[in-house]
Amino acid sequence: MASLLNSHKYNKTVSSLNLSKNYLKDDGVKLLADAIIDYPIVALNLSNNELSYKGVHHLCSVLALGGAPGLVHLCFSNVEALQKNRIGWQGGKTLGELLRMQIRDRNLLKL
């Protein structure tokens, strides 16, 4: 995944990445988060990937440090996939902290 993203890093036409129903789990999201640090992505859909608070925490940590600077839409769930990501109260707390920080005035997080 990292090599795929790196090969398109300067392709300004790729602004959205829909990875829903890929069952990335926490390890996959950690790899993704590290790969998109400088990637010019605007929207990222991670719904239905069996994520826990650990994957959410790592992704939020990368975003809090300025990773994926163009990201304005982050989706962890949709109506039919609500139970596939089990981020729990810990993940919810991490997401809340990210929102509270209002990183670079992002209009982030569609839950």
Secondary structure, DSSP 8 states (H G I E B T S, - for coil): -HHHHHHTTT-TT--EEE-TTS--HHHHHHHHHHHTTT---SEEE--SS---HHHHHHHHHHHHTT-STT--EEE---GGGTTT---HHHHHHHHHHHHHHTGGG----B-
